[in-house]
């Protein structure tokens, strides 16, 4: 009999799972660890419920999925934890941080749909999040499945997407986002760390990733485009290419069936960074919010920096 309680994320979503039963005893049990990894491979997103809300447990759960790695952005707010690479704090105090206006509402810490490290050639396997201070208003995290998006696109747009590679640039953040930005988006305040990231990005190469890739184990095709930080279509950086990428992202927005997680105490969430995109819905700037995040090492092997080639396998 399973020592875990594994359930669908919701009755209405084709991806995602909820798991309860992770304790200090079960997290070290290799049979349980394999059960969790198998669930992750199938579901793409896991919400761990009724779990000890500690840094130590977050690290232990993260290591079920692989070694940890440092966050690729060097000026992230790192948490001092011995022998724990990449543990960072993401959030802001009241009135601080980046503040934008979308839909007539001001939001702190808002981040549109994206996959992590799209601006590098190597995509980390996953991210794991724990909310340590939740905003009294807002603060939801959105997850969307690239398999669902691909299957929901029209045959015409699937064919178009399969032939495209997308260029990503780290500086295309917030007000610099080029594609898929809400028409009524307005930047109110840009936090200092984001200013540094945008400035430092000017000296960095751009990365290239396929708009669609195929999962080896299941054969499923994954639509994998990050509107945030996209910089154009590789080989077609012109008005026609820009218009096509904008329309492709519009098609993505039209068919996506996202899950928005309303955080409860004693929860953690992990997402497959090769399969899913995620979004920070933002929160009322009058409140604080803080999340601790770990990053799982890995790479799907399909990205590269512009004007370079990845070595062939073997």
PEBEL-V888457 format. One record per residue. N is the residue number from 1. RES is the residue in one letter. PHI is phi in radians with two decimals (NA if undefined). PSI is psi in radians with two decimals (999 if undefined). Layout:
n = [N/N]
res = [RES/RES]
phi = [PHI/PHI]
psi = [PSI/PSI]
//
This chain:
n = [1/2/3/4/5/6/7/8/9/10/11/12/13/14/15/16/17/18/19/20/21/22/23/24/25/26/27/28/29/30/31/32/33/34/35/36/37/38/39/40/41/42/43/44/45/46/47/48/49/50/51/52/53/54/55/56/57/58/59/60/61/62/63/64/65/66/67/68/69/70/71/72/73/74/75/76/77/78/79/80/81/82/83/84/85/86/87/88/89/90/91/92/93/94/95/96/97/98/99/100/101/102/103/104/105/106/107/108/109/110/111/112/113/114/115/116/117/118/119/120/121/122/123/124/125/126/127/128/129/130/131/132/133/134/135/136/137/138/139/140/141/142/143/144/145/146/147/148/149/150/151/152/153/154/155/156/157/158/159/160/161/162/163/164/165/166/167/168/169/170/171/172/173/174/175/176/177/178/179/180/181/182/183/184/185/186/187/188/189/190/191/192/193/194/195/196/197/198/199/200/201/202/203/204/205/206/207/208/209/210/211/212/213/214/215/216/217/218/219/220/221/222/223/224/225/226/227/228/229/230/231/232/233/234/235/236/237/238/239/240/241/242/243/244/245/246/247/248/249/250/251/252/253/254/255/256/257/258/259/260/261/262/263/264/265/266/267/268/269/270/271/272/273/274/275/276/277/278/279/280/281/282/283/284/285/286/287/288/289/290/291/292/293/294/295/296/297/298/299/300/301/302/303/304/305/306/307/308/309/310/311/312/313/314]
res = [X/X/X/X/X/X/X/X/X/X/X/X/X/X/X/X/X/X/X/X/X/X/X/X/X/X/X/X/X/X/X/X/X/X/X/X/X/X/X/X/X/X/X/X/X/X/X/X/X/X/X/X/X/X/X/X/X/X/X/X/X/X/X/X/X/X/X/X/X/X/X/X/X/X/X/X/X/X/X/X/X/X/X/X/X/X/X/X/X/X/X/X/X/X/X/X/X/X/X/X/X/X/X/X/X/X/X/X/X/X/X/X/X/X/X/X/X/X/X/X/X/X/X/X/X/X/X/X/X/X/X/X/X/X/X/X/X/X/X/X/X/X/X/X/X/X/X/X/X/X/X/X/X/X/X/X/X/X/X/X/X/X/X/X/X/X/X/X/X/X/X/X/X/X/X/X/X/X/X/X/X/X/X/X/X/X/X/X/X/X/X/X/X/X/X/X/X/X/X/X/X/X/X/X/X/X/X/X/X/X/X/X/X/X/X/X/X/X/X/X/X/X/X/X/X/X/X/X/X/X/X/X/X/X/X/X/X/X/X/X/X/X/X/X/X/X/X/X/X/X/X/X/X/X/X/X/X/X/X/X/X/X/X/X/X/X/X/X/X/X/X/X/X/X/X/X/X/X/X/X/X/X/X/X/X/X/X/X/X/X/X/X/X/X/X/X/X/X/X/X/X/X/X/X/X/X/X/X/X/X/X/X/X/X]
phi = [NA/-1.13/-1.58/-1.99/-1.83/-1.99/-2.36/-1.06/-1.03/-2.62/-1.21/-1.84/-1.96/-1.49/-2.29/1.55/-2.60/-2.03/-2.25/-2.15/1.94/-1.41/-2.29/-1.15/-1.34/-1.31/-1.17/-1.74/-1.50/-1.12/-1.13/-1.18/-1.04/-1.18/-1.07/-1.16/-1.10/-1.10/-1.09/-1.10/-1.06/-1.40/-1.63/1.46/-2.44/-2.24/-1.78/-1.53/-1.87/0.91/-1.99/-1.03/-1.49/-2.37/-1.07/-1.08/-1.21/-1.02/-1.15/-1.09/-1.17/-1.00/-1.26/-1.03/-1.67/2.55/-1.13/-1.48/-2.40/-1.19/-1.16/-1.22/-1.48/-1.25/-1.69/-1.13/-1.38/-1.42/-1.62/-1.31/-2.40/-0.97/1.09/-2.15/-1.24/1.37/-1.39/-2.25/-1.85/-2.18/2.91/-2.75/-1.55/-0.95/1.37/-1.85/1.36/-1.43/-2.17/-2.21/-2.12/-2.37/1.09/1.36/-2.10/-1.38/-2.35/-1.67/1.07/-1.39/-2.37/-1.19/-1.00/-2.88/-1.98/-1.22/1.05/-1.04/-1.51/-2.11/-1.43/-1.95/-1.72/-1.02/-1.16/-2.86/-2.18/-2.21/-2.13/-2.33/-1.51/-1.77/-2.60/-1.66/-1.16/-1.30/-2.51/1.46/1.52/-1.29/-2.05/-1.76/-2.26/-2.43/-1.75/-1.14/-1.17/-1.08/-1.09/-1.02/-1.14/-1.50/-1.17/-1.18/-0.95/-1.08/-1.30/-1.06/-1.10/-1.08/-1.09/-1.13/-1.69/-1.95/-2.04/-1.93/-1.62/-2.20/-2.33/-1.05/-1.34/-1.45/-2.02/0.96/-1.20/-1.56/-1.06/-1.65/-2.28/1.27/-1.38/-0.99/-1.05/-1.72/-1.13/-2.54/-1.42/-1.73/-2.68/-1.96/-1.20/-1.05/-1.13/-1.19/-1.04/-1.17/-1.06/-1.12/-1.20/-1.16/-1.14/-1.04/-1.71/-1.73/-1.26/-1.57/-1.95/-2.25/-2.38/-1.19/-1.29/-2.39/-2.43/-2.01/-1.28/-1.19/-1.25/-1.87/1.36/-1.20/-1.65/-2.09/-1.40/-2.39/-2.19/-1.84/-1.01/-1.22/1.40/-1.15/-2.25/2.44/-1.66/-1.07/1.44/-2.45/-1.50/-2.60/-1.03/-1.13/-1.15/-1.09/-1.15/-1.18/-1.16/-1.07/-1.22/-1.07/-1.16/-1.09/-1.10/-1.03/-1.10/-1.29/-1.89/-1.09/-2.09/-1.34/-1.93/-1.84/-1.62/-1.64/-1.18/-2.03/-1.05/1.10/-2.28/-2.39/-2.38/-2.20/-2.33/-1.39/-1.31/-1.52/-2.00/-1.91/-1.96/-2.46/-2.59/-1.68/-1.22/1.46/-2.58/-1.04/-1.07/-1.29/-2.01/-1.53/-2.66/-2.52/-2.20/-1.80/-2.31/-2.02/-2.13/-1.68/-1.10/2.82/-2.89/-1.51/1.43/-1.97/-1.62/-2.77/-1.41/-0.97/1.09/-2.42/-2.15/-1.34/-1.11/-1.16/-0.99/1.45]
psi = [2.39/2.49/-0.01/2.65/1.92/2.19/2.77/2.67/-0.89/2.89/-0.27/-0.03/2.47/-0.02/2.95/2.66/2.78/2.36/2.26/2.75/0.06/2.03/3.14/-0.42/-0.85/-0.50/-0.35/0.00/2.07/-0.57/-0.70/-0.75/-0.72/-0.65/-0.71/-0.76/-0.71/-0.72/-0.74/-0.72/-0.66/-0.72/-0.56/-0.50/2.36/2.29/2.03/2.10/2.69/0.86/2.58/2.16/1.29/2.74/-0.70/-0.74/-0.68/-0.76/-0.74/-0.76/-0.71/-0.71/-0.18/-0.60/-0.20/3.10/2.68/2.75/2.76/2.61/2.45/-0.41/2.02/-0.44/0.40/2.72/1.63/2.49/2.30/1.75/2.00/2.32/0.45/1.62/2.49/0.16/2.05/2.77/2.28/2.01/-2.90/2.77/2.89/2.25/-0.05/-3.09/-3.07/2.30/2.28/2.97/2.17/2.28/0.51/0.11/2.34/2.37/2.34/2.54/0.55/2.28/2.13/-3.14/2.36/2.84/2.62/2.49/0.53/-0.41/0.14/2.96/-0.33/2.21/2.10/2.68/-0.73/2.90/2.56/2.28/2.45/2.22/2.08/-0.29/1.93/2.44/2.57/-0.20/2.05/-2.65/0.28/2.71/2.26/2.50/2.43/2.52/2.13/-0.47/-0.79/-0.75/-0.82/-0.84/-0.47/-0.29/2.70/2.71/-0.63/-0.83/-0.50/-0.81/-0.74/-0.85/-0.65/-0.34/0.12/2.55/2.46/2.40/2.44/2.48/2.21/-0.48/-0.15/1.14/2.63/-2.08/-0.27/-0.02/2.27/-0.50/2.51/0.21/2.41/2.45/-0.54/0.28/2.41/2.27/2.21/-0.77/2.33/2.13/2.69/-0.69/-0.62/-0.65/-0.73/-0.72/-0.79/-0.71/-0.78/-0.50/-0.39/-0.45/0.07/2.60/2.80/2.71/2.75/2.28/2.59/2.55/-0.44/2.40/2.88/2.27/2.28/-0.76/-0.65/-0.32/0.01/2.51/2.46/2.13/2.11/1.40/2.32/1.86/-0.67/2.16/0.06/2.52/0.07/3.10/2.24/2.24/-0.05/0.91/1.34/3.14/-0.70/-0.78/-0.72/-0.72/-0.67/-0.70/-0.70/-0.74/-0.66/-0.75/-0.61/-0.69/-0.71/-0.84/-0.53/-0.52/-0.24/2.47/1.42/2.76/2.20/2.09/2.12/1.89/2.40/2.83/2.65/0.81/2.66/2.73/2.43/2.52/2.59/1.92/-0.23/-0.31/-0.62/2.72/2.74/2.92/2.49/2.02/-0.24/2.90/2.92/2.16/-0.24/-0.21/2.75/2.72/2.45/2.32/2.47/2.36/2.41/2.74/2.30/2.25/2.57/3.06/2.36/-0.14/0.21/-0.11/2.85/2.82/2.65/2.46/0.47/2.84/2.49/2.53/2.55/2.58/2.44/999]
//
